[in-house]
């Protein structure tokens, strides 16, 4: 007996299929939007205390929805701290004219979204990479910071990029998210692929100092890292606060801490995307690196261990 699907579920499914088809068939770089009415994006799925990769995909869903409905998106979402997280690091997808002559709209809350794959294949990476290339464009301040880290850390080197999540991801095991691999399994694969790919260096993206120390012991004098703070204090917070604890609850004694935590994290994902190859646990950051890289890695591997 077939399970009944409500009208709303059917409508949502059809909208998602329509958005996916629009994504696949649209050349965003050459889309003529000058006469599209402006549509302000003011809603998001979460409050987002900090900028991270799920925020990017959330806003890209809104952008595609607007364009599929022939509207020109401008992101005005602000979190509870009244911060436009998009403008912290990125340019607006489109500019406002000096004198807008078209009607203006506010983007409705989305029932449907793009079907972001958990284990993206090459063709899916190609499709979603179009979105990143067209709309995830660094503002000048962020670009200068990222360029400086790239030039000082991995430029002109053969580097195997590695991402290992810890803290709230491996401690809380969020339902429906990919299972993260044991560190020993990542190290074992990295040992093999360093030789196969003739990479002399490892760029390691992780938020835990103890993970970084494991890699430094396994690969002495081969580990590259960007400027960042580690979040091992999370485990103390979780012991006191319980399973609701999040990595965003860890704070460092510096002005604009959330901004710098986000900047350092975003820069680490950018660096991963520019490595020779990638080995990573499957998470929002590693999938973002795949999309930013746009199938240019000589080798890429995301551990597929099911979901929590």
Beta strands, then each sheet from edge to edge (+ up, - down):
strand 1: 37-41
strand 2: 71-75
strand 3: 104-106
strand 4: 159-164
strand 5: 201-206
strand 6: 223-224
strand 7: 277-281
strand 8: 299-303
sheet 1: 2+ 1+ 3+
sheet 2: 6+ 5+ 4+ 7+ 8+
end
